[in-house]
Amino acid sequence: MRRFLVCLPLLTALSAILQTPARAEVGMKETDKGIEVTLDGKPFTTYIFNAGFKPILWPVIGPTGKEMTRAWPMREGNPDEKTDHVHQKSFWFDHGNVNGIDFWAETAKVQGKQVHTELVKAEVDTIVTKTDWVGPDGAKIISDERTLRFGGDDKARWIDFNVVVTAIADEVTFGDTKEGSFGLRIAESMRTDRKTGGKIITSEGLTDADAWGKPAAWVDYYGPVQDETLGIAILNHPSSFRYPSHWHVRTYGLFAANPWGLGDFTGGKQDGSHKMKKGETLSLKYRVIFHSGDEKAGKIADAFAEYSKQ
């Protein structure tokens, strides 16, 4: 009678492999508007080069096939969606005060615009673009290079969003304002203030309105979407500028990381402004996870532990 001996580490490794969900195959297609991204042939999102004042990602389809960000103003006709804050378009990156110019509101007296200038690449699972931030006089203030990497499995979908900002003007100041910066407007049904099950929770255990303006390694915003609970988590990488970020996250559905709004967030106790000389850079790094269930079901703390090691 033959005996087969398998060492415990090998059994553990095999078990881990068998329990790991298969990664989805990422597909990309360039269109007149931008880059369409699919996972295993199913729609995930589109990186839209020009949504009026900035590039955005919309729509964003979660792991169960449902849209997880607000459609208005890109698509009208849903009576359940609020039509407030026209600038909060699904998923974006901007800021409300760069050299006194507003790149956030889209209705400001001194209004800036982000101009997509180059698609560096869109292949395998990664999009790289270049964007100029232009003042009302047409002058370039800063430029950025965005690297977006997409992935997913049968449990969740995610987007890594890394951006390197370079000062173009001789002097650049990111002003201290809560109006920023890396953000999403969640699906309306998930909003906490609807009192139908929506909830905000941070890595520090703060919830709902108490999460606003506080620093955290990650924040999860979950709630009902049709017949199930879905969540969006934003993770801030430890190598990112001013980690851990403070959060401009609201119970009405705005969900944004903002490292520059410290004056507003601390009642004037800190100054969040940041000055740069021409050619200087800063780097911001986030992972956005679209998942089923709450932050525990989505294993967001574990996801951050893994992400922070990368």
C-alpha positions as CSV (number, residue, x, y, z in Angstrom):
1,M,0.0,0.0,0.0
2,R,1.5,3.3,-1.1
3,R,1.4,6.3,1.2
4,F,1.4,9.9,-0.1
5,L,2.8,12.6,2.2
6,V,1.9,16.2,1.5
7,C,3.5,18.9,3.7
8,L,1.2,21.3,5.6
9,P,2.6,24.5,3.8
10,L,1.7,22.9,0.5
11,L,-1.8,22.1,1.6
12,T,-2.2,25.6,2.9
13,A,-1.0,27.1,-0.4
14,L,-3.3,24.8,-2.4
15,S,-6.3,25.7,-0.2
16,A,-5.6,29.5,-0.7
17,I,-5.4,29.0,-4.4
18,L,-8.7,27.1,-4.5
19,Q,-10.4,29.8,-2.4
20,T,-9.2,32.7,-4.4
21,P,-11.8,34.0,-6.9
22,A,-10.7,34.0,-10.5
23,R,-9.6,37.4,-11.8
24,A,-11.8,38.8,-14.5
25,E,-10.3,39.5,-18.0
26,V,-10.2,43.3,-18.6
27,G,-11.2,44.6,-22.0
28,M,-10.8,48.1,-23.5
29,K,-12.2,49.8,-26.5
30,E,-11.5,53.3,-27.6
31,T,-14.5,55.4,-28.8
32,D,-15.0,59.0,-29.7
33,K,-15.8,59.9,-26.1
34,G,-13.2,57.9,-24.3
35,I,-12.2,54.3,-23.3
36,E,-14.9,51.7,-22.5
37,V,-13.7,49.1,-20.0
38,T,-15.2,45.7,-19.6
39,L,-14.7,42.7,-17.2
40,D,-15.2,39.3,-18.8
41,G,-17.0,41.1,-21.6
42,K,-19.5,42.8,-19.3
43,P,-19.6,46.7,-19.0
44,F,-17.6,48.1,-16.0
45,T,-17.1,51.8,-16.8
46,T,-16.1,54.4,-19.4
47,Y,-13.3,56.9,-18.9
48,I,-14.9,60.0,-20.6
49,F,-12.3,62.5,-21.8
50,N,-14.5,65.5,-21.7
51,A,-17.6,65.8,-19.5
52,G,-17.8,69.6,-19.8
53,F,-15.1,70.7,-17.4
54,K,-13.2,67.5,-16.6
55,P,-12.7,63.9,-17.5
56,I,-14.9,61.5,-15.5
57,L,-15.7,57.8,-15.1
58,W,-19.3,57.0,-15.9
59,P,-21.3,54.8,-15.7
60,V,-19.7,52.6,-13.0
61,I,-21.3,49.1,-12.9
62,G,-20.8,47.1,-9.7
63,P,-20.1,43.4,-9.3
64,T,-23.8,42.4,-9.5
65,G,-24.5,44.4,-12.6
66,K,-26.0,47.6,-11.1
67,E,-24.9,51.2,-11.5
68,M,-23.2,52.4,-8.3
69,T,-22.8,56.2,-9.1
70,R,-25.4,58.9,-9.8
71,A,-26.3,59.2,-13.5
72,W,-27.5,62.8,-13.4
73,P,-26.5,65.1,-15.1
74,M,-25.1,62.7,-17.7
75,R,-28.4,61.0,-18.0
76,E,-31.7,62.5,-17.0
77,G,-35.1,61.1,-16.3
78,N,-34.7,59.2,-13.0
79,P,-37.2,60.8,-10.6
80,D,-35.3,59.3,-7.6
81,E,-32.1,61.2,-8.4
82,K,-31.5,64.6,-6.9
83,T,-30.4,67.3,-9.4
84,D,-28.1,69.2,-7.0
85,H,-24.4,69.9,-7.4
86,V,-24.1,69.6,-11.2
87,H,-20.4,69.3,-10.9
88,Q,-20.6,66.0,-8.9
89,K,-20.4,63.8,-12.0
90,S,-20.1,60.2,-11.0
91,F,-16.3,59.8,-10.5
92,W,-13.6,62.5,-10.9
93,F,-10.5,64.3,-9.7
94,D,-10.2,68.1,-9.3
95,H,-9.9,70.8,-6.7
96,G,-11.8,74.0,-5.8
97,N,-8.8,76.4,-5.4
98,V,-5.7,76.2,-7.5
99,N,-4.0,79.7,-7.7
100,G,-7.5,81.1,-6.8
101,I,-9.1,79.3,-9.8
102,D,-12.0,76.9,-9.1
103,F,-11.8,73.6,-10.9
104,W,-14.6,72.1,-8.8
105,A,-17.8,74.0,-9.0
106,E,-18.3,74.4,-12.8
107,T,-20.4,77.6,-12.0
108,A,-17.7,79.7,-10.3
109,K,-16.9,83.3,-11.2
110,V,-13.3,82.3,-11.8
111,Q,-13.8,78.9,-13.4
112,G,-11.0,76.6,-14.5
113,K,-11.2,73.6,-16.8
114,Q,-9.4,70.3,-17.1
115,V,-8.4,69.5,-20.7
116,H,-7.6,66.0,-21.7
117,T,-4.5,66.3,-23.9
118,E,-3.1,62.8,-24.5
119,L,-4.1,59.2,-24.3
120,V,-0.7,57.7,-23.4
121,K,-1.9,54.1,-23.5
122,A,-5.0,51.9,-23.0
123,E,-4.0,48.3,-23.0
124,V,-4.3,45.1,-21.0
125,D,-5.8,46.6,-17.7
126,T,-4.3,50.1,-17.7
127,I,-5.2,53.5,-19.0
128,V,-2.7,56.4,-18.8
129,T,-3.7,59.9,-19.7
130,K,-2.3,63.5,-19.5
131,T,-4.5,66.4,-18.5
132,D,-3.9,70.2,-18.4
133,W,-5.6,72.4,-15.8
134,V,-6.3,75.6,-17.6
135,G,-7.4,79.0,-16.2
136,P,-10.1,81.2,-17.7
137,D,-7.4,83.1,-19.6
138,G,-6.2,79.9,-21.3
139,A,-3.0,79.7,-19.2
140,K,-1.9,76.3,-18.0
141,I,-1.5,76.1,-14.2
142,I,-0.7,72.5,-13.6
143,S,-0.7,69.2,-15.6
144,D,-1.3,65.7,-14.4
145,E,-0.6,62.2,-15.5
146,R,-3.3,59.7,-14.5
147,T,-2.7,55.9,-14.3
148,L,-5.9,53.9,-13.9
149,R,-5.7,50.2,-13.5
150,F,-8.9,48.0,-13.5
151,G,-9.7,44.6,-12.0
152,G,-12.4,42.4,-10.6
153,D,-13.6,39.0,-9.7
154,D,-17.0,37.5,-8.8
155,K,-16.9,39.4,-5.4
156,A,-15.9,42.9,-6.2
157,R,-14.5,45.3,-8.8
158,W,-11.8,47.9,-8.3
159,I,-10.0,50.8,-9.9
160,D,-6.5,51.9,-8.8
161,F,-6.2,55.7,-9.5
162,N,-2.7,57.1,-9.3
163,V,-2.1,60.7,-10.3
164,V,1.1,62.7,-10.5
165,V,0.6,66.5,-10.5
166,T,3.2,68.8,-11.9
167,A,3.4,72.5,-11.5
168,I,3.5,74.4,-14.8
169,A,3.1,78.0,-13.6
170,D,6.1,79.5,-11.8
171,E,4.2,79.3,-8.5
172,V,1.2,77.0,-7.8
173,T,-0.9,77.0,-4.6
174,F,-3.4,74.4,-3.8
175,G,-5.7,76.4,-1.6
176,D,-7.3,75.3,1.6
177,T,-10.9,74.5,0.8
178,K,-13.3,71.6,1.5
179,E,-14.3,71.7,-2.2
180,G,-12.3,68.8,-3.4
181,S,-10.9,66.6,-4.6
182,F,-10.8,62.8,-5.5
183,G,-14.5,62.0,-5.5
184,L,-17.6,60.1,-6.4
185,R,-21.3,60.8,-6.2
186,I,-22.8,57.5,-5.1
187,A,-26.0,56.0,-6.3
188,E,-28.9,58.0,-4.8
189,S,-30.5,55.0,-3.1
190,M,-27.3,54.5,-1.0
191,R,-27.4,57.9,0.6
192,T,-27.3,57.9,4.4
193,D,-29.8,60.7,4.7
194,R,-32.5,58.7,3.1
195,K,-32.5,56.5,6.2
196,T,-33.1,53.3,4.3
197,G,-29.9,51.5,5.3
198,G,-27.1,53.7,3.9
199,K,-24.1,54.1,6.1
200,I,-20.6,55.7,6.1
201,I,-17.9,54.1,8.1
202,T,-14.1,54.9,8.4
203,S,-11.1,52.9,9.2
204,E,-11.2,54.7,12.6
205,G,-14.7,53.6,13.3
206,L,-16.4,56.9,12.7
207,T,-19.8,56.8,11.1
208,D,-22.1,58.9,9.0
209,A,-21.9,62.7,9.7
210,D,-19.1,62.1,12.2
211,A,-16.8,60.9,9.4
212,W,-16.8,64.3,7.7
213,G,-13.4,66.1,7.7
214,K,-11.7,63.4,9.7
215,P,-8.5,61.6,8.6
216,A,-8.7,57.9,7.8
217,A,-6.8,55.3,5.8
218,W,-10.1,54.2,4.1
219,V,-13.8,55.0,4.1
220,D,-16.7,52.8,3.0
221,Y,-20.1,54.1,1.9
222,Y,-22.7,51.4,1.5
223,G,-26.4,51.1,1.2
224,P,-29.3,49.6,-0.8
225,V,-29.3,49.4,-4.6
226,Q,-32.6,47.9,-5.7
227,D,-32.9,44.6,-3.9
228,E,-29.4,44.3,-2.3
229,T,-26.8,46.1,-0.3
230,L,-23.7,47.4,-2.2
231,G,-20.8,49.4,-1.1
232,I,-18.0,51.7,-2.4
233,A,-14.7,51.9,-0.5
234,I,-11.9,54.4,-1.2
235,L,-8.5,53.3,0.1
236,N,-5.7,55.9,0.5
237,H,-2.3,54.4,-0.1
238,P,0.3,55.2,2.6
239,S,2.7,56.6,0.0
240,S,0.1,59.1,-1.1
241,F,0.5,62.8,-0.5
242,R,-0.6,63.7,3.1
243,Y,-1.7,60.2,4.0
244,P,-4.0,59.6,5.7
245,S,-6.3,61.9,3.8
246,H,-9.1,63.9,5.3
247,W,-12.6,63.1,3.9
248,H,-15.2,65.4,2.4
249,V,-17.9,62.7,2.7
250,R,-21.5,63.7,3.1
251,T,-24.7,61.9,4.1
252,Y,-26.3,63.3,0.9
253,G,-24.0,61.2,-1.3
254,L,-20.8,63.1,-1.9
255,F,-17.8,60.9,-1.2
256,A,-14.4,62.6,-1.6
257,A,-10.8,62.4,-0.3
258,N,-9.4,65.9,0.2
259,P,-5.8,66.4,1.5
260,W,-6.1,70.2,1.2
261,G,-9.2,71.2,3.1
262,L,-7.7,71.2,6.6
263,G,-8.8,74.7,7.5
264,D,-12.5,73.8,6.9
265,F,-12.1,70.4,8.5
266,T,-10.4,71.6,11.7
267,G,-12.3,74.8,12.2
268,G,-9.3,76.9,11.2
269,K,-6.8,75.1,13.5
270,Q,-4.7,73.9,10.5
271,D,-3.8,75.3,7.1
272,G,-4.2,72.8,4.3
273,S,-2.7,74.9,1.5
274,H,0.3,73.6,-0.4
275,K,2.7,75.6,-2.5
276,M,4.7,74.2,-5.5
277,K,7.4,75.7,-7.7
278,K,7.5,75.2,-11.4
279,G,8.4,71.6,-12.2
280,E,7.7,70.3,-8.7
281,T,5.4,67.3,-8.4
282,L,3.1,65.5,-5.9
283,S,1.6,62.1,-6.1
284,L,-1.9,60.8,-5.0
285,K,-2.8,57.1,-4.9
286,Y,-6.2,55.6,-4.3
287,R,-8.0,52.3,-4.8
288,V,-11.7,52.3,-5.2
289,I,-13.5,49.0,-4.5
290,F,-17.1,48.3,-5.6
291,H,-18.4,45.4,-3.5
292,S,-21.4,43.6,-2.2
293,G,-22.6,44.0,1.4
294,D,-21.2,46.2,4.1
295,E,-17.5,46.9,4.9
296,K,-17.2,43.6,6.8
297,A,-18.7,41.5,3.9
298,G,-16.5,43.4,1.5
299,K,-13.4,42.7,3.8
300,I,-12.3,46.3,3.4
301,A,-9.8,46.2,6.3
302,D,-8.1,43.2,4.8
303,A,-8.2,44.8,1.3
304,F,-6.4,47.9,2.8
305,A,-3.8,45.7,4.5
306,E,-3.0,44.1,1.1
307,Y,-3.1,47.3,-0.8
308,S,-0.9,49.2,1.6
309,K,1.9,46.6,1.0
310,Q,2.0,47.3,-2.7
